[in-house]
Amino acid sequence: MYMAAAAAVVPPSGEAAAFKLGFIGAGNLAESIARGVAKSSVLPPSSIRTAHRRPDRRAVFQSFGVRIFDSNAQVVDDSDVVIISVKPQAVKHVLLELRPFFTEEKLLVSIAAGIKMKDLQEWSGQRRLIRVMPNTPSAVGQAASVMCMGEMATKKDEERVASLFSAIGRVWKADEKYFDAITGLSGSGPAYVYLAIEALADGGVAAGLPRDLALGLATQTVLGAAAMVGGTGKHPGQLKDEVTSPAGTTIAGIQELERGAFRGTLINAVVAATKRCRELSQT
Ligand SMILES: NC(=O)c1ccc[n+]([C@@H]2O[C@H](COP(=O)([O-])OP(=O)(O)OC[C@H]3O[C@@H](n4cnc5c(N)ncnc54)[C@H](OP(=O)(O)O)[C@@H]3O)[C@@H](O)[C@H]2O)c1
């Protein structure tokens, strides 16, 4: 689902979907996106292309129908939308090298964490740009992705990119000034939740449960609680109140969480990660 300001849903078919998609950097995230796109029929795998110096990475993409080219330049040349999916430290070098192959008809999309639009534009010479920040649950089709539009990107470009990233989860649109905070929340957030799941399971073990059962219950409880917030549209505070009976078990647990500054700690974690992201993108 694609959430713009008014939560518009972009249909994953039609004119916006008929294009060729190239990946520069056939790594983990490119693989998740390509698999999601091919599986959801946003594009047939034959419309996706990439190149890689390592045979094992070429074989992975080839195994689900992606076309493999000999060079990055060929990928750019034969794509309408080019996703830059190399590590952030390689982006400048790769874009400077590919600069002669970009034309005004092509859309450049960057998923590189911390690389700003103005640098992408300067290195590639391309003004038709969209920057996207996905997160690691893209591997299981549950990414939270945020996109921001470059000055020359069109409505059709927006729809195309929204349809691509809708194939691996949910998509929002936001101004670039929010990207450090987005990294601090949804970029780093999966790790905070992994810690929470591990700690809940440890609590179950401390209370006498077998490890497997404790981990399964902790995982499903987090999944179920997230689905309740997303599915009912109720504020999480209201859902919490609804399961918290007077002098009951849940309020006893919550009291202990508050003693450990649970909410304040999570708030501070997002703020600290945002600050660190800002520092890193300045150096
Ligand atoms: N993983 C996520 O969920 C996530 C979330 C948000 C943003 N991102 C961003 O997504 C980008 C990719 O992350 P990733 O986790 O997918 O990294 P990755 O698995 O390391 O993928 C990068 C790939 O690019 C290849 N590569 C390096 N230099 C290249 C070049 N000159 N030409 C073509 N390919 C080249 C690498 O090959 P070698 O391994 O052989 O060097 C590797 O296969 C990063 O910029 C990251 O900030 C990732």
The ligand as an ORCA input file, in Angstrom:
! r2SCAN-3c Opt
* xyz 0 1
  N      19.530     -3.737      3.413
  C      18.534     -2.887      3.674
  O      17.454     -3.255      4.132
  C      18.694     -1.428      3.371
  C      17.778     -0.507      3.916
  C      17.887      0.836      3.543
  C      18.857      1.233      2.630
  N      19.737      0.302      2.152
  C      20.749      0.737      1.195
  O      20.749     -0.147      0.093
  C      22.050     -0.217     -0.476
  C      22.424     -1.676     -0.681
  O      22.432     -2.333      0.570
  P      22.554     -3.912      0.638
  O      22.289     -4.287      2.041
  O      21.754     -4.533     -0.448
  O      24.139     -4.074      0.316
  P      24.907     -5.240     -0.451
  O      24.215     -6.533     -0.261
  O      26.353     -5.122     -0.072
  O      24.741     -4.836     -1.994
  C      25.581     -3.987     -2.694
  C      26.030     -4.736     -3.948
  O      26.668     -3.832     -4.828
  C      27.771     -4.511     -5.411
  N      28.717     -3.527     -5.935
  C      29.740     -2.900     -5.289
  N      30.374     -2.048     -6.127
  C      29.740     -2.144     -7.329
  C      29.930     -1.530     -8.589
  N      30.901     -0.637     -8.804
  N      29.089     -1.866     -9.592
  C      28.093     -2.761     -9.411
  N      27.884     -3.391     -8.242
  C      28.679     -3.082     -7.208
  C      28.300     -5.333     -4.290
  O      29.159     -6.342     -4.778
  P      30.322     -6.970     -3.825
  O      29.630     -7.526     -2.639
  O      30.954     -7.996     -4.703
  O      31.211     -5.811     -3.493
  C      27.004     -5.861     -3.671
  O      26.564     -7.027     -4.340
  C      22.972      0.523      0.475
  O      23.284      1.787     -0.069
  C      22.157      0.690      1.752
  O      22.461      1.904      2.411
  C      19.688     -1.019      2.495
*
